[in-house]
Amino acid sequence: MGQQVVWVSVSPGLRGIDRPLCRAVQPWVERLWRWDYEQTLDEGADLAGAVSLLIGYLQTLEEPVHLLGHGLSGVVAGLAAQGCPEQVRSLALLGVSPQGVTWHSHYYVQRRLLMGSRNQVLLRLSRSLFGDPHPFCWRSLVEGLADDLDRSPCPYSLWHLAGEVASLTQVPVPVFIGGSWDDPVVDPTQWQKVPLKAGDQVWLAPRGRHFFHVNQAVPLARQMAAFWSAVLLKPAGDYLLTG
């Protein structure tokens, strides 16, 4: 049985950022699908709507798949895995905290504290989120982040700056957690404070900031491929909460 992977994306403005990892994952999987969610500027942020649509899509598939998502996309993937675990073989959360906190809350906090336009704040923030070097120009990164603020189902705003988005600590399928030691958004030690299931895996890149899957694509792909292979070999009943 080959690996069937669905990459979840609720950030249309950041699609290009995912390409390095998509290319690195390809040799390890039989099929890699991409599930995109895009809301219009006239819609309010609706995380539940995105989750419901993803669950509906998963229920049309003939067999369970591995779900993969970064940041807010990972939050949506995690909530969908909680909603229909029978259709999810495993879940990979990249740059996601146990509480589902995303980079958007950091932006709105800085927008209140720092003087300057939206683009100026995003330029400062992009340097923190991506680090250097990376294969993109700063202008394209700022434009992508701005688009993500406008068209992703993020619940944060200038009036709602922080707080738990969703609990991802009770996902009933095998979970791979990927992060970076220098991530300014997600504290890499947070997952050490919550109960994990036997077989769950945490992998941290030495560097790469919040979007570590850009310049750490190859080692990350290898780690996820090994995790997916182990999931196929291990009976589902062996994944029990510990701690």
BAZA-893213 format. One line per 8 residues: their letters; for each residue z, y negated, x negated of N, C-alpha, C. Coordinates in Angstrom, 1 decimal, always signed. Example, Ala and Ser with C-alpha at 12.3 -4.5 7.8 and 13.67 -1.06 7.14 Angstrom:
<rs>
as) +7.8:+5.7:-13.2:+7.8:+4.5:-12.3:+7.8:+3.3:-13.2; +7.1:+2.2:-12.8:+7.1:+1.1:-13.7:+7.9:+0.0:-12.9
</rs>
This chain:
<rs>
mgqqvvwv) +0.0:+1.2:-0.8:+0.0:+0.0:+0.0:+0.0:-1.2:-0.9; -1.0:-2.1:-0.7:-1.0:-3.4:-1.5:-0.1:-4.4:-1.0; +0.0:-5.5:-1.8:+0.9:-6.6:-1.5:+0.1:-7.5:-0.6; +0.7:-7.8:+0.6:+0.1:-8.8:+1.5:+1.0:-10.0:+1.6; +0.5:-11.2:+1.1:+1.3:-12.3:+1.0:+0.8:-13.5:+1.8; +1.7:-14.2:+2.5:+1.3:-15.4:+3.3:+2.0:-16.6:+2.6; +1.2:-17.5:+2.1:+1.8:-18.7:+1.6:+1.9:-19.7:+2.7; +3.1:-20.2:+3.0:+3.4:-21.1:+4.1:+3.3:-22.5:+3.5
svspglrg) +2.6:-23.4:+4.2:+2.5:-24.8:+3.8:+2.6:-25.7:+5.0; +3.6:-26.6:+5.0:+3.7:-27.6:+6.1:+3.5:-29.0:+5.5; +2.9:-29.1:+4.3:+2.7:-30.3:+3.6:+1.3:-30.5:+3.2; +0.4:-30.9:+4.1:-1.0:-31.0:+3.8:-1.4:-31.9:+2.6; -0.6:-32.9:+2.4:-0.9:-33.9:+1.3:-0.6:-33.3:-0.1; +0.1:-32.2:-0.1:+0.5:-31.6:-1.4:-0.2:-30.2:-1.7; -1.3:-30.0:-1.0:-1.9:-28.7:-1.1:-2.4:-28.4:-2.5; -2.9:-29.4:-3.2:-3.4:-29.2:-4.6:-2.4:-28.8:-5.5
idrplcra) -1.1:-29.2:-5.3:+0.0:-28.8:-6.2:+0.2:-27.3:-6.2; -0.1:-26.6:-5.1:+0.1:-25.2:-5.1:-0.9:-24.4:-5.8; -2.0:-24.9:-6.2:-3.2:-24.2:-6.8:-2.8:-23.4:-8.0; -2.0:-23.9:-9.0:-1.7:-23.1:-10.2:-1.0:-21.8:-9.9; -0.1:-21.9:-8.9:+0.7:-20.7:-8.6:-0.2:-19.7:-7.8; -1.1:-20.3:-6.9:-2.0:-19.4:-6.2:-2.9:-18.6:-7.1; -3.4:-19.3:-8.1:-4.3:-18.6:-9.1:-3.5:-17.6:-9.9; -2.2:-17.9:-10.3:-1.4:-17.0:-11.0:-1.0:-15.7:-10.2
vqpwverl) -0.8:-15.9:-8.9:-0.4:-14.8:-8.1:-1.5:-13.8:-7.7; -2.8:-14.3:-7.7:-3.9:-13.6:-7.2:-4.0:-12.2:-7.9; -3.9:-12.0:-9.2:-4.1:-10.7:-9.8:-3.0:-9.7:-9.3; -1.9:-10.1:-8.7:-0.8:-9.2:-8.4:-0.8:-8.8:-6.9; -1.7:-9.4:-6.1:-1.6:-9.1:-4.7:-3.0:-8.6:-4.2; -2.9:-7.8:-3.1:-4.2:-7.4:-2.5:-4.8:-8.5:-1.7; -4.0:-9.2:-0.9:-4.4:-10.3:-0.1:-3.4:-11.5:-0.1; -4.0:-12.7:-0.3:-3.1:-13.9:-0.2:-3.7:-14.8:+0.8
wrwdyeqt) -3.0:-14.9:+1.9:-3.4:-15.8:+3.0:-2.6:-17.1:+2.9; -3.1:-18.2:+3.5:-2.4:-19.5:+3.5:-2.3:-19.9:+5.0; -1.0:-20.2:+5.4:-0.8:-20.7:+6.7:-0.4:-22.1:+6.6; -1.2:-23.0:+7.2:-1.0:-24.4:+7.1:-0.5:-25.0:+8.5; +0.4:-25.9:+8.4:+0.8:-26.7:+9.6:+0.7:-28.1:+9.3; +0.1:-28.8:+10.2:-0.2:-30.3:+10.1:+0.1:-31.0:+11.4; +1.0:-31.9:+11.4:+1.2:-32.7:+12.6:+0.5:-34.1:+12.5; +0.2:-34.6:+13.6:-0.5:-35.9:+13.6:+0.6:-37.1:+13.5
ldegadla) +0.1:-38.3:+13.2:+1.0:-39.4:+13.0:+1.7:-39.8:+14.3; +1.1:-39.4:+15.4:+1.7:-39.7:+16.7:+2.8:-38.7:+17.1; +3.0:-37.6:+16.4:+4.0:-36.7:+16.8:+5.3:-37.0:+16.0; +6.4:-36.6:+16.7:+7.7:-36.7:+16.0:+7.9:-35.5:+15.2; +8.8:-35.6:+14.2:+9.1:-34.5:+13.3:+9.7:-33.3:+14.1; +9.0:-32.2:+14.1:+9.5:-31.0:+14.9:+9.5:-29.8:+14.1; +10.6:-29.5:+13.4:+10.7:-28.3:+12.6:+10.7:-27.1:+13.4; +11.3:-27.1:+14.6:+11.3:-25.9:+15.5:+9.9:-25.6:+15.9
gavsllig) +9.1:-26.6:+16.2:+7.7:-26.3:+16.6:+6.9:-25.6:+15.5; +7.1:-26.0:+14.3:+6.4:-25.3:+13.2:+6.8:-23.9:+13.0; +8.1:-23.7:+13.1:+8.7:-22.3:+13.0:+8.1:-21.4:+14.1; +8.1:-22.0:+15.4:+7.6:-21.2:+16.5:+6.1:-20.8:+16.3; +5.3:-21.7:+15.8:+3.9:-21.4:+15.6:+3.8:-20.3:+14.5; +4.6:-20.4:+13.4:+4.5:-19.4:+12.3:+4.9:-18.1:+12.8; +6.0:-18.0:+13.7:+6.4:-16.7:+14.2:+5.2:-16.1:+15.1; +4.6:-17.0:+15.9:+3.5:-16.5:+16.7:+2.4:-16.0:+15.8
ylqtleep) +2.1:-16.6:+14.7:+1.1:-16.1:+13.8:+1.5:-14.7:+13.2; +2.7:-14.6:+12.7:+3.1:-13.4:+12.1:+3.1:-12.2:+13.1; +3.3:-12.5:+14.4:+3.3:-11.4:+15.4:+1.9:-10.9:+15.7; +0.9:-11.6:+15.2:-0.5:-11.2:+15.4:-0.9:-10.3:+14.3; -0.2:-10.2:+13.2:-0.6:-9.4:+12.0:-0.3:-7.9:+12.3; -1.1:-7.0:+11.7:-0.9:-5.6:+11.9:+0.2:-5.0:+11.1; +0.7:-5.6:+10.0:+1.8:-5.1:+9.3:+2.6:-6.2:+8.7; +3.8:-5.9:+8.3:+4.7:-7.0:+7.7:+4.1:-7.5:+6.4
vhllghgl) +4.4:-8.8:+6.1:+3.9:-9.4:+4.9:+5.1:-10.1:+4.1; +4.8:-10.4:+2.9:+5.7:-11.2:+2.1:+5.4:-12.7:+2.4; +6.5:-13.4:+2.7:+6.3:-14.9:+3.0:+6.7:-15.6:+1.7; +6.0:-16.7:+1.5:+6.3:-17.5:+0.3:+6.2:-19.0:+0.7; +7.1:-19.8:+0.2:+7.1:-21.3:+0.5:+7.9:-22.1:-0.4; +7.5:-23.3:-0.7:+8.3:-24.2:-1.6:+8.8:-25.4:-0.7; +10.0:-25.8:-1.0:+10.6:-26.9:-0.4:+10.7:-26.7:+1.1; +10.3:-27.8:+1.9:+10.3:-27.7:+3.3:+9.5:-26.5:+3.9
sgvvagla) +8.4:-26.2:+3.2:+7.6:-25.0:+3.6:+8.5:-23.8:+3.5; +9.3:-23.7:+2.5:+10.2:-22.5:+2.3:+11.2:-22.5:+3.4; +11.7:-23.7:+3.9:+12.6:-23.7:+5.0:+12.0:-23.1:+6.2; +10.8:-23.5:+6.5:+10.1:-23.0:+7.7:+9.9:-21.5:+7.6; +9.5:-21.1:+6.4:+9.3:-19.6:+6.2:+10.6:-18.9:+6.4; +11.7:-19.4:+5.9:+13.0:-18.8:+6.0:+13.4:-18.7:+7.5; +13.2:-19.7:+8.3:+13.6:-19.7:+9.7:+12.7:-18.7:+10.4; +11.5:-18.6:+10.1:+10.6:-17.7:+10.7:+11.0:-16.2:+10.4
aqgcpeqv) +11.4:-16.0:+9.1:+11.9:-14.7:+8.8:+13.2:-14.3:+9.5; +14.0:-15.3:+9.8:+15.2:-15.0:+10.7:+14.8:-14.7:+12.1; +13.7:-15.3:+12.6:+13.3:-15.2:+14.0:+12.5:-13.9:+14.2; +11.8:-13.4:+13.2:+11.0:-12.1:+13.4:+11.0:-11.3:+12.2; +12.2:-10.8:+11.8:+12.3:-10.0:+10.5:+11.5:-8.8:+10.5; +11.1:-8.2:+11.6:+10.3:-7.0:+11.7:+8.9:-7.3:+11.1; +8.4:-8.5:+11.1:+7.1:-8.9:+10.6:+7.1:-9.4:+9.1; +8.3:-9.4:+8.5:+8.4:-10.0:+7.2:+9.0:-8.9:+6.2
rslallgv) +8.2:-8.6:+5.2:+8.6:-7.6:+4.3:+9.6:-8.2:+3.3; +9.4:-9.5:+2.9:+10.3:-10.2:+2.0:+10.0:-11.7:+2.1; +10.9:-12.5:+1.5:+10.8:-13.9:+1.6:+11.0:-14.5:+0.2; +10.2:-15.4:-0.2:+10.3:-16.1:-1.5:+10.5:-17.5:-1.2; +11.7:-18.0:-1.6:+12.1:-19.4:-1.4:+12.0:-20.1:-2.8; +11.2:-21.1:-2.9:+11.0:-21.9:-4.2:+11.5:-23.3:-4.0; +12.4:-23.7:-4.8:+12.9:-25.1:-4.7:+13.6:-25.4:-3.4; +14.4:-24.4:-2.9:+15.0:-24.5:-1.6:+16.5:-24.3:-1.8
spqgvtwh) +17.3:-25.2:-1.2:+18.8:-25.0:-1.2:+19.2:-24.1:-0.1; +20.4:-23.5:-0.2:+20.9:-22.7:+0.9:+21.0:-23.5:+2.3; +21.2:-24.8:+2.2:+21.2:-25.6:+3.4:+19.9:-26.2:+3.8; +18.8:-25.9:+3.1:+17.5:-26.4:+3.5:+17.3:-27.8:+3.1; +18.1:-28.4:+2.2:+17.9:-29.8:+1.8:+16.6:-30.0:+1.1; +15.8:-31.0:+1.3:+14.5:-31.2:+0.7:+14.5:-32.6:-0.1; +13.4:-32.8:-0.8:+13.3:-34.0:-1.6:+13.2:-35.3:-0.7; +12.8:-35.1:+0.5:+12.7:-36.2:+1.4:+14.0:-37.0:+1.6
shyyvqrr) +15.1:-36.3:+1.6:+16.4:-37.0:+1.8:+16.7:-37.9:+0.5; +16.3:-37.4:-0.7:+16.5:-38.2:-1.9:+15.6:-39.5:-1.8; +14.4:-39.3:-1.3:+13.6:-40.5:-1.1:+14.2:-41.6:-0.3; +14.7:-41.2:+0.9:+15.3:-42.1:+1.8:+16.5:-42.8:+1.3; +17.3:-42.0:+0.5:+18.5:-42.6:-0.1:+18.1:-43.7:-1.1; +17.1:-43.4:-1.9:+16.6:-44.3:-2.9:+15.9:-45.5:-2.3; +15.3:-45.3:-1.2:+14.6:-46.4:-0.5:+15.6:-47.4:+0.0; +16.8:-47.0:+0.4:+17.9:-47.9:+0.8:+18.5:-48.6:-0.4
llmgsrnq) +18.6:-47.9:-1.5:+19.3:-48.4:-2.7:+18.5:-49.3:-3.6; +17.2:-48.9:-3.8:+16.3:-49.6:-4.7:+15.5:-50.6:-4.1; +15.2:-51.7:-4.9:+14.3:-52.7:-4.4:+12.9:-52.3:-4.8; +12.0:-52.6:-3.9:+10.6:-52.3:-4.2:+9.9:-51.7:-2.9; +8.6:-51.6:-3.0:+7.8:-51.1:-1.9:+7.9:-49.6:-1.9; +7.4:-49.0:-0.8:+7.4:-47.6:-0.6:+6.7:-46.9:-1.8; +5.6:-47.4:-2.2:+4.9:-46.7:-3.4:+5.6:-46.9:-4.7; +6.3:-48.0:-4.9:+7.1:-48.1:-6.1:+8.2:-47.2:-6.1
vllrlsrs) +8.9:-46.9:-5.0:+10.0:-46.0:-5.0:+9.5:-44.6:-5.2; +8.3:-44.3:-4.6:+7.7:-42.9:-4.7:+7.3:-42.7:-6.2; +6.8:-43.7:-6.8:+6.4:-43.6:-8.2:+7.6:-43.2:-9.1; +8.7:-43.9:-8.9:+9.9:-43.6:-9.6:+10.4:-42.2:-9.3; +10.3:-41.8:-8.1:+10.8:-40.5:-7.6:+9.9:-39.4:-8.1; +8.6:-39.6:-8.2:+7.7:-38.6:-8.6:+7.9:-38.2:-10.1; +8.3:-39.2:-10.9:+8.6:-38.8:-12.3:+9.8:-37.9:-12.4; +10.8:-38.1:-11.4:+11.9:-37.3:-11.4:+11.6:-35.9:-10.8
lfgdphpf) +10.7:-35.8:-9.9:+10.4:-34.5:-9.2:+9.5:-33.7:-10.0; +8.6:-34.2:-10.8:+7.6:-33.5:-11.5:+7.8:-33.4:-13.0; +8.5:-34.4:-13.6:+8.6:-34.4:-15.0:+7.3:-34.6:-15.7; +7.3:-34.3:-17.0:+6.1:-34.5:-17.8:+6.1:-33.5:-18.9; +5.0:-32.7:-19.2:+3.6:-32.9:-18.7:+3.4:-32.2:-17.4; +2.3:-32.6:-16.7:+1.9:-31.9:-15.5:+0.4:-32.2:-15.4; -0.4:-31.4:-14.6:-1.9:-31.6:-14.6:-2.4:-32.6:-13.6; -1.5:-33.5:-13.0:-2.0:-34.4:-12.0:-1.7:-35.8:-12.5
cwrslveg) -2.5:-36.8:-11.9:-2.3:-38.2:-12.2:-1.2:-38.7:-11.3; -0.5:-39.7:-11.8:+0.6:-40.3:-11.0:+0.2:-40.8:-9.7; -1.0:-41.4:-9.6:-1.4:-42.0:-8.4:-1.6:-40.9:-7.3; -2.2:-39.8:-7.7:-2.5:-38.7:-6.7:-1.1:-38.1:-6.3; -0.2:-38.1:-7.2:+1.1:-37.6:-6.8:+1.8:-38.5:-5.8; +1.8:-39.8:-6.0:+2.4:-40.7:-5.1:+1.7:-40.7:-3.7; +0.4:-40.6:-3.7:-0.4:-40.5:-2.5:+0.0:-39.2:-1.7; +0.2:-38.1:-2.5:+0.5:-36.8:-1.8:+1.9:-36.8:-1.2
laddldrs) +2.9:-37.4:-2.0:+4.2:-37.5:-1.5:+4.3:-38.4:-0.2; +3.5:-39.5:-0.3:+3.5:-40.4:+0.9:+2.9:-39.7:+2.1; +1.9:-39.0:+1.9:+1.3:-38.2:+3.0:+2.3:-37.2:+3.6; +3.1:-36.6:+2.7:+4.1:-35.6:+3.1:+5.1:-36.2:+3.9; +5.5:-37.4:+3.6:+6.5:-38.2:+4.4:+6.0:-38.4:+5.8; +4.7:-38.7:+5.9:+4.1:-39.0:+7.2:+3.7:-37.8:+8.1; +3.3:-36.7:+7.4:+2.7:-35.6:+8.2:+3.4:-34.3:+8.1; +4.6:-34.2:+7.5:+5.3:-33.0:+7.5:+6.4:-33.0:+8.5
pcpyslwh) +6.9:-31.9:+9.0:+7.9:-31.9:+10.1:+9.4:-32.1:+9.5; +9.5:-33.0:+8.6:+10.8:-33.2:+8.0:+11.7:-34.0:+8.9; +13.0:-33.6:+9.1:+13.9:-34.2:+10.0:+14.6:-35.5:+9.4; +14.4:-35.8:+8.1:+15.1:-36.9:+7.5:+14.3:-38.2:+7.8; +15.1:-39.3:+7.8:+14.5:-40.6:+8.0:+15.5:-41.6:+7.4; +15.2:-42.9:+7.5:+16.1:-43.9:+7.0:+17.4:-43.9:+7.8; +17.4:-43.4:+9.0:+18.6:-43.3:+9.8:+19.3:-42.0:+9.7; +18.7:-41.0:+9.1:+19.3:-39.7:+8.9:+19.0:-39.3:+7.5
lagevasl) +19.9:-39.6:+6.6:+19.6:-39.5:+5.2:+19.9:-38.2:+4.6; +20.9:-37.5:+5.1:+21.4:-36.2:+4.4:+21.9:-35.3:+5.5; +22.4:-34.2:+5.0:+23.0:-33.2:+5.9:+22.2:-31.9:+5.8; +22.7:-30.8:+6.4:+22.1:-29.5:+6.4:+20.9:-29.5:+7.4; +19.8:-29.0:+6.9:+18.6:-28.9:+7.7:+18.7:-27.6:+8.5; +19.0:-26.5:+7.7:+19.0:-25.2:+8.3:+19.7:-24.2:+7.3; +20.5:-23.3:+7.8:+21.2:-22.4:+7.0:+20.3:-21.2:+6.6; +20.1:-20.9:+5.4:+19.2:-19.9:+4.9:+19.9:-18.8:+4.2
tqvpvpvf) +21.2:-18.7:+4.5:+22.1:-17.7:+3.8:+22.2:-16.4:+4.5; +21.6:-16.2:+5.7:+21.7:-15.0:+6.5:+20.3:-14.4:+6.8; +19.4:-14.6:+5.9:+18.0:-14.0:+6.2:+18.1:-12.5:+6.1; +17.7:-11.8:+7.1:+17.9:-10.3:+7.1:+16.8:-9.5:+6.4; +16.1:-10.1:+5.5:+15.0:-9.4:+4.7:+15.3:-9.7:+3.2; +14.7:-8.9:+2.3:+14.9:-9.2:+0.9:+14.4:-10.6:+0.5; +15.2:-11.3:-0.3:+14.9:-12.7:-0.6:+14.8:-12.9:-2.2; +13.7:-13.6:-2.6:+13.5:-14.0:-3.9:+13.8:-15.5:-3.9
iggswddp) +14.7:-16.0:-4.8:+15.0:-17.4:-4.9:+14.6:-17.9:-6.2; +13.6:-18.9:-6.2:+13.1:-19.4:-7.5:+13.5:-20.9:-7.6; +13.9:-21.3:-8.8:+14.3:-22.7:-9.0:+14.1:-23.1:-10.5; +14.6:-24.2:-10.8:+14.6:-24.7:-12.1:+15.9:-25.3:-12.5; +16.3:-25.1:-13.8:+17.6:-25.7:-14.2:+17.7:-27.2:-14.2; +16.5:-27.8:-14.3:+16.6:-29.3:-14.3:+16.1:-29.9:-13.0; +16.2:-29.2:-11.9:+15.7:-29.6:-10.6:+16.7:-30.7:-10.1; +16.2:-32.0:-9.8:+17.1:-33.0:-9.4:+17.5:-33.0:-7.9
vvdptqwq) +16.8:-32.1:-7.1:+17.0:-32.0:-5.7:+18.0:-30.8:-5.4; +17.6:-29.7:-5.9:+18.4:-28.4:-5.6:+19.3:-28.1:-6.8; +20.6:-28.1:-6.6:+21.5:-27.7:-7.7:+21.3:-26.2:-7.9; +20.9:-25.8:-9.2:+20.5:-24.4:-9.4:+21.7:-23.4:-9.3; +22.9:-23.9:-9.2:+24.1:-23.1:-9.1:+24.5:-22.8:-7.6; +23.8:-23.5:-6.7:+24.2:-23.4:-5.3:+24.1:-22.0:-4.7; +23.1:-21.3:-5.1:+22.9:-19.9:-4.6:+23.9:-18.9:-5.2; +24.6:-19.3:-6.2:+25.7:-18.5:-6.8:+27.0:-18.5:-5.9
kvplkagd) +27.0:-19.5:-5.0:+28.2:-19.7:-4.2:+28.1:-19.1:-2.8; +27.0:-18.4:-2.5:+26.8:-17.8:-1.2:+26.5:-16.4:-1.3; +26.8:-15.6:-0.3:+26.6:-14.1:-0.4:+25.2:-13.7:-0.4; +24.8:-12.9:-1.4:+23.4:-12.4:-1.4:+23.4:-10.9:-1.1; +22.3:-10.4:-0.7:+22.2:-9.0:-0.4:+21.9:-8.2:-1.7; +22.2:-6.9:-1.7:+21.8:-6.1:-2.8:+20.3:-6.0:-2.9; +19.8:-6.4:-4.0:+18.3:-6.4:-4.1:+17.7:-7.8:-4.1; +18.5:-8.8:-3.6:+18.0:-10.2:-3.6:+18.0:-10.6:-5.1
qvwlaprg) +17.1:-11.6:-5.4:+16.9:-12.0:-6.8:+16.9:-13.5:-6.9; +17.5:-14.0:-7.9:+17.5:-15.4:-8.3:+16.9:-15.6:-9.7; +15.8:-16.4:-9.8:+15.2:-16.6:-11.0:+15.1:-18.1:-11.2; +15.5:-18.6:-12.4:+15.5:-20.1:-12.7:+14.7:-20.3:-13.9; +13.7:-21.2:-13.8:+12.9:-21.6:-14.9:+13.7:-22.5:-15.8; +13.5:-22.5:-17.1:+14.3:-23.4:-18.0:+14.0:-24.9:-17.8; +12.8:-25.2:-17.3:+12.5:-26.6:-17.0:+11.3:-26.6:-15.9; +11.0:-27.8:-15.5:+9.9:-27.9:-14.5:+10.2:-28.8:-13.4
rhffhvnq) +11.5:-29.2:-13.3:+11.9:-30.2:-12.2:+11.8:-29.5:-10.9; +11.7:-30.3:-9.8:+11.7:-29.8:-8.5:+10.4:-29.0:-8.2; +9.2:-29.5:-8.7:+8.0:-28.8:-8.5:+7.7:-27.9:-9.7; +8.6:-27.1:-10.0:+8.5:-26.2:-11.2:+7.4:-25.2:-11.2; +7.0:-24.9:-9.9:+6.0:-23.9:-9.8:+4.6:-24.3:-10.3; +4.5:-25.6:-10.7:+3.2:-26.1:-11.2:+3.1:-25.7:-12.7; +4.0:-26.0:-13.6:+3.9:-25.7:-15.0:+4.6:-24.4:-15.4; +5.3:-23.7:-14.4:+5.9:-22.4:-14.6:+5.2:-21.3:-13.8
avplarqm) +3.9:-21.6:-13.4:+3.2:-20.7:-12.5:+3.1:-19.3:-13.0; +2.8:-19.1:-14.2:+2.5:-17.7:-14.7:+3.8:-16.9:-14.8; +4.9:-17.4:-15.4:+6.1:-16.6:-15.4:+6.7:-16.4:-14.0; +6.6:-17.4:-13.2:+7.0:-17.2:-11.8:+6.3:-16.2:-11.1; +5.0:-16.1:-11.2:+4.1:-15.1:-10.5:+4.5:-13.7:-11.0; +4.8:-13.6:-12.3:+5.2:-12.3:-12.8:+6.5:-11.8:-12.2; +7.5:-12.7:-12.1:+8.8:-12.4:-11.5:+8.6:-12.0:-10.0; +7.8:-12.8:-9.3:+7.7:-12.5:-7.9:+6.9:-11.1:-7.7
aafwsavl) +5.9:-10.9:-8.5:+5.2:-9.6:-8.4:+6.1:-8.4:-8.7; +7.0:-8.5:-9.7:+8.0:-7.4:-9.9:+9.0:-7.3:-8.7; +9.4:-8.4:-8.1:+10.2:-8.4:-7.0:+9.5:-7.7:-5.8; +8.3:-8.1:-5.5:+7.5:-7.5:-4.4:+7.4:-6.0:-4.6; +7.1:-5.5:-5.8:+7.0:-4.1:-6.1:+8.3:-3.4:-5.8; +9.4:-4.0:-6.2:+10.7:-3.4:-6.0:+11.0:-3.3:-4.5; +10.6:-4.3:-3.7:+10.8:-4.2:-2.3:+10.1:-3.1:-1.7; +8.9:-2.8:-2.1:+8.1:-1.7:-1.5:+8.7:-0.3:-1.8
lkpagdyl) +9.5:-0.2:-2.9:+10.1:+1.0:-3.3:+11.4:+1.2:-2.8; +12.1:+0.2:-2.3:+13.5:+0.3:-1.8:+13.5:+0.4:-0.3; +14.3:+1.3:+0.2:+14.4:+1.4:+1.7:+15.0:+0.1:+2.3; +14.5:-0.3:+3.5:+15.0:-1.5:+4.1:+16.5:-1.5:+4.3; +17.1:-0.3:+4.6:+18.5:-0.3:+4.9:+19.4:-0.5:+3.7; +18.8:-0.5:+2.5:+19.6:-0.8:+1.3:+19.9:-2.3:+1.1; +19.3:-3.2:+1.9:+19.5:-4.6:+1.8:+20.7:-5.0:+2.7; +21.9:-5.0:+2.1:+23.1:-5.4:+2.9:+23.7:-6.6:+2.2
ltg) +24.4:-7.4:+3.0:+25.1:-8.6:+2.5:+26.2:-8.1:+1.6; +26.4:-8.8:+0.5:+27.5:-8.5:-0.4:+28.4:-9.8:-0.5; +29.6:-9.6:-1.0:+30.5:-10.8:-1.2:+31.2:-11.2:+0.1
</rs>
